[in-house]
Amino acid sequence: MKGKLIFVAYFFYPNKEVAANRIRFWTNYLLESYPDIEPVVLTATPFSEEEKILPEQHFIPAVGKSTLGFLIKDQGLNWRKDLLSFFKEHRFENVLGVLFTGGPFMHFSIIPQLKKIYPCPVLIDFRDPFSHNDRFHNSPFKKRIKSIFERGFIQSADRVISVNHDGNRALAGYDSNSPKFHVIPNGYDDVLLEKALKKSDIKKTSTGNTTVILTGKYYRDAPPFETFKAITELNKEGDNFTFIHYGGAEDNRMFANDLNGIYEMGVCDYSEVAEGLAKADIGVLITPGVAQNMPTKIFDYFGAELPILVISSGRLKAGNVAEVTADYPLVKWCGNEKDEIKKTLKEMIQLDLNIHFPMRENYSRRNGLKKLIEILENVIDQ
């Protein structure tokens, strides 16, 4: 298999969001692992010459306008015309396939027209559902409208990828008997994390300062405020905890300001996050406690072999998080309430925090890339 694989990603480096990091890793290490496949990236994320990381990295500004904008708030709506124009004007040679990744999602609607230009497999990497996504807070009417589009995207694509099985099941038109649907977890960046772990000579101990890390975004349905209270009180009681957060927030009022032992690092490049993971003792997930939720940060903790504290605003030991951590060596659960969090953290620091997870490489982004290429090869061979 030799040729170009085109990645259509609204967000890409130097954007630091999760959606950009997944495709950044796949394209960065594609040539290293599969030297006969050349990555091409089409993105709406602007970049300077210094920030350009691939020879075939093309900036396509989203300047178009859509009459559907009043109904669906999705950046892909305005981008789809610009994207299709680029495909018509730039004919790439020997294209093996095209991968669309979301969100946003509405630019997936150009797939039928794209197939007239490139008669090659088209894959969709949804990551998250478009129509039935609790965090979009859509009305039933808007869900129905989005479902119509989502069903059309899926019908036009050759393969569909989500980050977990519940994500696939939430898609309009999902068919459990169809070979079209696949799962590739978000995973962790094994290259940068391994580099950070080798640099760090800090041994996790059950005494002294305990560093608790949360990598990822704060959400309204899984707020961090009870965790802040717990850390602050533990420090007042002499337990000596440090809480470090790498990531953004759904609402800027959710960030901790001037609280003892709590540090907000903001949205950082993954290399900085990896260094934080290498020095941490415990990884924290704050979840809404619903089945569909699967925080990307969990794979960071797998990669760094960190004990995990799952703080749930809903059910305990339920959903995707419970399923994926079932065989993990050290996971504790508690409700999203200050005293429960305090109690569980105090219990955890009495344990040996140095753990080993032999299956961690199954959740690496390199393994995800391997699955992606296997999916592409399977479509081409049919």
Order of alpha helices (4+ residues) and beta strands (2+ residues): beta-alpha-beta-beta-alpha-beta-alpha-beta-alpha-beta-alpha-beta-alpha-beta-alpha-beta-beta-alpha-beta-alpha-beta-alpha-beta-alpha-alpha
